[in-house]
Amino acid sequence: MESVHDFCPVSKTLSYIGGRWKVVILFYLQHGKRRFGEISARIPNISRKVLTEQLKELETDGLIQRTSFKEVPPRVEYSITALGLSLNKVLKEMEVWGFEHRGL
């Protein structure tokens, strides 16, 4: 059975970046690796549970990579993948649109 994603490329894109926080997470990861606490601090309105879920979904979809270091205390870093970087133009246009319409 065919889904709406087979017919609409916008729906396909939204299946990867839809939701309240995924685009914001990807936006911050464009500028380099971040630890969980750094991402959380940049998005103060997101709960730890939701952030964890969103990071897992982005990782599952191949947009970000999670690197775990075997240290004490444990350290985990998140970085954007090549597939995630392919969204740069989309994210930049969203940023421009947001600046232009922030007074609405």
Buried (B, 14 or more C-beta within 10 A) or exposed (E): EEEEBEEEEEEEEBEBBEBEBBBBBBBBBEEEEBEBEBBBEEBEEBEEEBBEBBBEBBBEBEBBBEEEEEEEEEEEBBBBBEEBBEBEEEBEEBEEEEEEEEEE
